[in-house]
Amino acid sequence: MVELLHADDPEMVDGPVGPRQVARLAAAMTDAITGWLGATPWFPVPSAGLVGPAVRSFLRVYPQRPIADNASGSRFNTCGWLFVLTRLLGPHLIVESGTHRGQSAWLFRQAAPDARIATFDITHDALAHRTDDIDYRLGDWNDGDLPPVNAEGTIGFFDDHVDQAARVREAWARGFRWLIFDDNLPSHLLFLTGRPPAPTISMLYETTWRDGERMTWSRHGRLRTIDMDQAKCERARALIADWSIVPDLGAVTGYRRQTGLTVVQLVDRDRQRDGLA
Ligand SMILES: C[S@@+](CC[C@H](N)C(=O)[O-])C[C@H]1O[C@@H](n2cnc3c(N)ncnc32)[C@H](O)[C@@H]1O
């Protein structure tokens, strides 16, 4: 199902058109992504020369998206990162938690034509697009079997507003190495989304909260709280080797900013089990 265009949203109707204008946008996105890669040496890049072609592929593919206005899901800037990160990691298997309308699952298929893709959601009420060879699962990923996970060749994408500390532990137990999270907000910004996935990755590394502290914020005038559990946060933190928030591309694309993505590399499960990590 294709949604109506929103005339007030530049992403829907406006953008570079001429080939040289599009090439300039591609170059600006490539520079931004290459800058992040340069500052993130632990992220495996087979060749820096892959970024430009991946960005140009994304710019060709994105206009064909099935959902014109994926409000509350991944939009231009987030999709750009998801596409390029996927191309760089070259996964055999992608597991998504948080299908919603189906846009990000569709994007993964464009970025990784040969990968197996499973996408989970607790409801399919919003599902508006199905791609033939994607496995759409109803329910939490903890209740579903997965194809065999190859740590280096599998991406877990968590865009489900569920506790990220729990997702780290679950993904590590299932053999994942590479995770991408949406909505990794620091504790003072939890009010920005309806159901923040707290404790978020950022919160695991904050040093200002105490064990048992009740954090309180308001969302649309209603009070929300979370009680911090230090032992739980430490257990998740011990499984994270590296993490980084990618810079939102809004500054270079002009399209609406979102809360941004976070890339996480988990510790090697075998080394951890052997007490070497
Ligand atoms: C922000 S939307 C996902 C957007 C989608 N990834 C995209 O970019 O097009 C969040 C989705 O997470 C789903 N969700 C909530 N709890 C979940 C759970 N335990 N497991 C999987 N999905 C869940 C919601 O139903 C909602 O559809």
The ligand as an SDF file (V2000), in Angstrom:
LIG
                    3D

 27 29  0  0  0  0  0  0  0  0999 V2000
    9.0450    2.2020   15.0980 C   0  0  0  0  0  0  0  0  0  0  0  0
    8.0890    0.8450   14.6360 S   0  0  0  0  0  0  0  0  0  0  0  0
    9.1850   -0.0430   13.5570 C   0  0  0  0  0  0  0  0  0  0  0  0
    9.4580    0.6680   12.2730 C   0  0  0  0  0  0  0  0  0  0  0  0
   10.0880   -0.1550   11.1590 C   0  0  0  0  0  0  0  0  0  0  0  0
   11.2840   -0.8400   11.6190 N   0  0  0  0  0  0  0  0  0  0  0  0
   10.4620    0.7290   10.0040 C   0  0  0  0  0  0  0  0  0  0  0  0
   11.4640    1.4390   10.0930 O   0  0  0  0  0  0  0  0  0  0  0  0
    9.7440    0.7460    8.9970 O   0  0  0  0  0  0  0  0  0  0  0  0
    8.0810   -0.1150   16.1020 C   0  0  0  0  0  0  0  0  0  0  0  0
    7.3670   -1.4420   15.9840 C   0  0  0  0  0  0  0  0  0  0  0  0
    7.7910   -2.2770   17.0560 O   0  0  0  0  0  0  0  0  0  0  0  0
    6.7300   -3.1450   17.3490 C   0  0  0  0  0  0  0  0  0  0  0  0
    6.9560   -3.8510   18.6290 N   0  0  0  0  0  0  0  0  0  0  0  0
    6.6040   -3.4980   19.8920 C   0  0  0  0  0  0  0  0  0  0  0  0
    6.9750   -4.4550   20.7720 N   0  0  0  0  0  0  0  0  0  0  0  0
    7.5970   -5.4120   20.0480 C   0  0  0  0  0  0  0  0  0  0  0  0
    8.2100   -6.6600   20.3770 C   0  0  0  0  0  0  0  0  0  0  0  0
    8.2420   -7.1090   21.6360 N   0  0  0  0  0  0  0  0  0  0  0  0
    8.7420   -7.3910   19.3790 N   0  0  0  0  0  0  0  0  0  0  0  0
    8.7080   -6.9480   18.0770 C   0  0  0  0  0  0  0  0  0  0  0  0
    8.1240   -5.7710   17.7080 N   0  0  0  0  0  0  0  0  0  0  0  0
    7.5850   -5.0320   18.6790 C   0  0  0  0  0  0  0  0  0  0  0  0
    5.5180   -2.2490   17.3140 C   0  0  0  0  0  0  0  0  0  0  0  0
    4.3360   -3.0070   17.1680 O   0  0  0  0  0  0  0  0  0  0  0  0
    5.8430   -1.3650   16.0940 C   0  0  0  0  0  0  0  0  0  0  0  0
    5.2540   -1.9090   14.9250 O   0  0  0  0  0  0  0  0  0  0  0  0
  1  2  1  0
  2  3  1  0
  2 10  1  0
  3  4  1  0
  4  5  1  0
  5  6  1  0
  5  7  1  0
  7  8  2  0
  7  9  1  0
 10 11  1  0
 11 12  1  0
 11 26  1  0
 12 13  1  0
 13 14  1  0
 13 24  1  0
 14 15  1  0
 14 23  1  0
 15 16  2  0
 16 17  1  0
 17 18  1  0
 17 23  2  0
 18 19  1  0
 18 20  2  0
 20 21  1  0
 21 22  2  0
 22 23  1  0
 24 25  1  0
 24 26  1  0
 26 27  1  0
M  CHG  2   2   1   9  -1
M  END
$$$$
